[in-house]
Amino acid sequence: MQVGEYTSLAFMLPAATLAGYAIGYLLDRALGTTFLKIVFLLLGIAAGFVQLIRQVLRDTSNRENG
C-alpha cells in the first residue's frame, strides 16, 4: 500500500533537515567555524525536497503505467 510510503515522507523532510544541521554543527565545532551549520541545513532541506519530488514522480508514473 502507498500509505506507508506517504507516511515515511512525513518524516523524511524533517530527518534530512536535522541530519544536515547536525553535520554542519559538528563540522563547525571541529573546524572552529560558524557558517557550516547553515550551509548543511540548506543542503539537508534540499535533499529532503529532492527525495520528496522523486517519490511523488515515481508514484505518478506508476499510476499512469499500471
N, CA, C and O atoms as a DFTB+ gen file, in Angstrom:
264 C
 N C O
     1  1       0.840      -1.189       0.000
     2  2       0.000       0.000       0.000
     3  2       0.882       1.248       0.000
     4  3       2.047       1.211       0.394
     5  1       0.306       2.316      -0.440
     6  2       1.041       3.566      -0.511
     7  2       0.955       4.368       0.782
     8  3       1.630       5.388       0.923
     9  1       0.145       3.926       1.713
    10  2       0.009       4.650       2.967
    11  2       1.336       4.688       3.708
    12  3       1.721       5.730       4.240
    13  1       2.026       3.584       3.745
    14  2       3.331       3.533       4.414
    15  2       4.362       4.416       3.739
    16  3       5.168       5.065       4.406
    17  1       4.335       4.439       2.412
    18  2       5.286       5.279       1.683
    19  2       5.027       6.752       1.952
    20  3       5.966       7.525       2.143
    21  1       3.773       7.140       1.968
    22  2       3.456       8.546       2.208
    23  2       3.672       8.939       3.669
    24  3       3.978      10.095       3.961
    25  1       3.515       8.001       4.569
    26  2       3.816       8.284       5.968
    27  2       5.306       8.517       6.148
    28  3       5.716       9.378       6.926
    29  1       6.110       7.758       5.435
    30  2       7.554       7.953       5.544
    31  2       7.969       9.311       4.988
    32  3       8.967       9.876       5.435
    33  1       7.229       9.841       4.030
    34  2       7.537      11.174       3.501
    35  2       7.375      12.246       4.572
    36  3       8.075      13.258       4.550
    37  1       6.457      12.028       5.505
    38  2       6.247      13.000       6.575
    39  2       7.457      13.084       7.502
    40  3       7.671      14.110       8.148
    41  1       8.240      12.025       7.570
    42  2       9.418      12.017       8.427
    43  2      10.703      12.310       7.663
    44  3      11.710      12.689       8.261
    45  1      10.671      12.135       6.348
    46  2      11.889      12.278       5.552
    47  2      12.405      13.716       5.533
    48  3      13.599      13.940       5.734
    49  1      11.543      14.676       5.300
    50  2      11.984      16.068       5.209
    51  2      12.548      16.570       6.541
    52  3      13.633      17.151       6.543
    53  1      11.870      16.376       7.665
    54  2      12.479      16.809       8.930
    55  2      13.762      16.040       9.273
    56  3      14.694      16.611       9.840
    57  1      13.809      14.760       8.933
    58  2      15.020      13.977       9.238
    59  2      16.208      14.462       8.414
    60  3      17.319      14.576       8.932
    61  1      15.979      14.746       7.136
    62  2      17.071      15.243       6.293
    63  2      17.526      16.615       6.776
    64  3      18.721      16.910       6.769
    65  1      16.589      17.449       7.194
    66  2      16.923      18.771       7.708
    67  2      17.746      18.661       8.989
    68  3      18.764      19.335       9.142
    69  1      17.305      17.825       9.884
    70  2      18.024      17.638      11.144
    71  2      19.407      17.036      10.910
    72  3      20.376      17.445      11.551
    73  1      19.506      16.077      10.004
    74  2      20.810      15.463       9.714
    75  2      21.765      16.501       9.121
    76  3      22.940      16.545       9.486
    77  1      21.267      17.327       8.216
    78  2      22.112      18.364       7.636
    79  2      22.607      19.340       8.681
    80  3      23.782      19.708       8.692
    81  1      21.709      19.762       9.562
    82  2      22.101      20.686      10.622
    83  2      23.121      20.045      11.562
    84  3      24.093      20.683      11.967
    85  1      22.890      18.784      11.903
    86  2      23.804      18.095      12.826
    87  2      25.197      17.961      12.227
    88  3      26.196      18.172      12.914
    89  1      25.262      17.614      10.960
    90  2      26.567      17.501      10.302
    91  2      27.262      18.860      10.289
    92  3      28.451      18.953      10.595
    93  1      26.529      19.906       9.938
    94  2      27.111      21.248       9.924
    95  2      27.557      21.695      11.304
    96  3      28.610      22.314      11.456
    97  1      26.753      21.381      12.306
    98  2      27.102      21.755      13.682
    99  2      28.389      21.066      14.123
   100  3      29.273      21.692      14.709
   101  1      28.482      19.773      13.833
   102  2      29.685      19.033      14.225
   103  2      30.917      19.530      13.478
   104  3      31.998      19.637      14.056
   105  1      30.750      19.832      12.191
   106  2      31.878      20.377      11.437
   107  2      32.270      21.761      11.945
   108  3      33.457      22.085      11.997
   109  1      31.298      22.574      12.316
   110  2      31.607      23.885      12.879
   111  2      32.419      23.751      14.164
   112  3      33.381      24.488      14.383
   113  1      32.026      22.818      14.995
   114  2      32.766      22.616      16.254
   115  2      34.170      22.098      15.988
   116  3      35.122      22.508      16.651
   117  1      34.302      21.198      15.019
   118  2      35.608      20.602      14.742
   119  2      36.552      21.596      14.067
   120  3      37.754      21.597      14.332
   121  1      36.005      22.433      13.202
   122  2      36.844      23.346      12.424
   123  2      36.896      24.764      12.998
   124  3      37.676      25.590      12.526
   125  1      36.090      25.047      13.991
   126  2      36.076      26.382      14.591
   127  2      35.414      27.440      13.723
   128  3      35.744      28.623      13.815
   129  1      34.492      27.022      12.893
   130  2      33.768      27.969      12.035
   131  2      32.355      28.176      12.572
   132  3      31.952      27.555      13.555
   133  1      31.611      29.061      11.908
   134  2      30.235      29.309      12.360
   135  2      29.209      29.237      11.238
   136  3      28.014      29.378      11.500
   137  1      29.634      29.023      10.004
   138  2      28.699      29.099       8.887
   139  2      28.301      27.736       8.317
   140  3      27.342      27.653       7.548
   141  1      29.005      26.685       8.671
   142  2      28.744      25.386       8.058
   143  2      27.397      24.804       8.455
   144  3      26.780      24.086       7.669
   145  1      26.928      25.105       9.671
   146  2      25.624      24.560      10.055
   147  2      24.514      25.126       9.180
   148  3      23.540      24.426       8.902
   149  1      24.634      26.362       8.744
   150  2      23.624      26.946       7.847
   151  2      23.732      26.311       6.462
   152  3      22.718      25.993       5.842
   153  1      24.961      26.128       5.981
   154  2      25.163      25.524       4.660
   155  2      24.602      24.103       4.640
   156  3      23.880      23.732       3.714
   157  1      24.928      23.321       5.645
   158  2      24.459      21.940       5.667
   159  2      22.972      21.854       5.999
   160  3      22.313      20.901       5.585
   161  1      22.434      22.811       6.725
   162  2      20.997      22.866       6.946
   163  2      20.278      23.050       5.608
   164  3      19.298      22.360       5.328
   165  1      20.759      23.967       4.794
   166  2      20.154      24.193       3.485
   167  2      20.317      22.973       2.581
   168  3      19.403      22.626       1.834
   169  1      21.474      22.324       2.647
   170  2      21.676      21.095       1.869
   171  2      20.732      19.980       2.330
   172  3      20.223      19.219       1.506
   173  1      20.502      19.881       3.627
   174  2      19.573      18.885       4.143
   175  2      18.153      19.153       3.696
   176  3      17.429      18.225       3.337
   177  1      17.745      20.421       3.714
   178  2      16.409      20.781       3.237
   179  2      16.275      20.436       1.759
   180  3      15.270      19.864       1.337
   181  1      17.294      20.786       0.972
   182  2      17.259      20.490      -0.463
   183  2      17.197      18.983      -0.710
   184  3      16.448      18.527      -1.574
   185  1      17.973      18.217       0.039
   186  2      17.964      16.763      -0.127
   187  2      16.595      16.180       0.223
   188  3      16.121      15.265      -0.451
   189  1      15.965      16.700       1.262
   190  2      14.631      16.236       1.626
   191  2      13.610      16.523       0.538
   192  3      12.773      15.674       0.232
   193  1      13.671      17.721      -0.052
   194  2      12.736      18.054      -1.122
   195  2      12.999      17.237      -2.381
   196  3      12.057      16.838      -3.065
   197  1      14.265      16.982      -2.694
   198  2      14.581      16.160      -3.865
   199  2      14.002      14.768      -3.679
   200  3      13.416      14.214      -4.609
   201  1      14.155      14.203      -2.506
   202  2      13.627      12.875      -2.241
   203  2      12.098      12.876      -2.287
   204  3      11.491      11.925      -2.780
   205  1      11.488      13.922      -1.783
   206  2      10.034      14.053      -1.831
   207  2       9.548      14.108      -3.273
   208  3       8.585      13.429      -3.628
   209  1      10.198      14.900      -4.098
   210  2       9.811      15.025      -5.508
   211  2      10.026      13.706      -6.241
   212  3       9.192      13.315      -7.058
   213  1      11.126      13.016      -5.965
   214  2      11.371      11.720      -6.599
   215  2      10.259      10.726      -6.280
   216  3       9.782      10.010      -7.160
   217  1       9.855      10.690      -5.020
   218  2       8.812       9.744      -4.620
   219  2       7.488      10.072      -5.290
   220  3       6.787       9.172      -5.752
   221  1       7.142      11.339      -5.347
   222  2       5.879      11.735      -5.977
   223  2       5.914      11.426      -7.474
   224  3       4.932      10.927      -8.023
   225  1       7.025      11.715      -8.133
   226  2       7.137      11.403      -9.558
   227  2       7.077       9.903      -9.815
   228  3       6.475       9.459     -10.793
   229  1       7.696       9.127      -8.942
   230  2       7.656       7.672      -9.072
   231  2       6.221       7.168      -8.931
   232  3       5.791       6.294      -9.684
   233  1       5.488       7.713      -7.975
   234  2       4.110       7.285      -7.763
   235  2       3.204       7.697      -8.913
   236  3       2.325       6.931      -9.308
   237  1       3.397       8.882      -9.452
   238  2       2.551       9.307     -10.560
   239  2       2.860       8.516     -11.825
   240  3       1.951       8.227     -12.602
   241  1       4.134       8.158     -12.048
   242  2       4.442       7.350     -13.226
   243  2       3.902       5.928     -13.075
   244  3       3.466       5.333     -14.061
   245  1       3.923       5.377     -11.869
   246  2       3.349       4.054     -11.635
   247  2       1.837       4.071     -11.838
   248  3       1.267       3.107     -12.348
   249  1       1.207       5.131     -11.452
   250  2      -0.229       5.246     -11.599
   251  2      -0.628       5.346     -13.074
   252  3      -1.659       4.808     -13.477
   253  1       0.189       6.034     -13.876
   254  2      -0.105       6.185     -15.308
   255  2       0.157       4.881     -16.062
   256  3      -0.555       4.566     -17.015
   257  1       1.156       4.134     -15.651
   258  2       1.536       2.911     -16.363
   259  2       0.714       1.687     -15.949
   260  3       0.604       0.723     -16.706
   261  1       0.161       1.729     -14.793
   262  2      -0.466       0.500     -14.387
   263  2      -1.740       0.655     -13.715
   264  3      -2.359      -0.336     -13.327
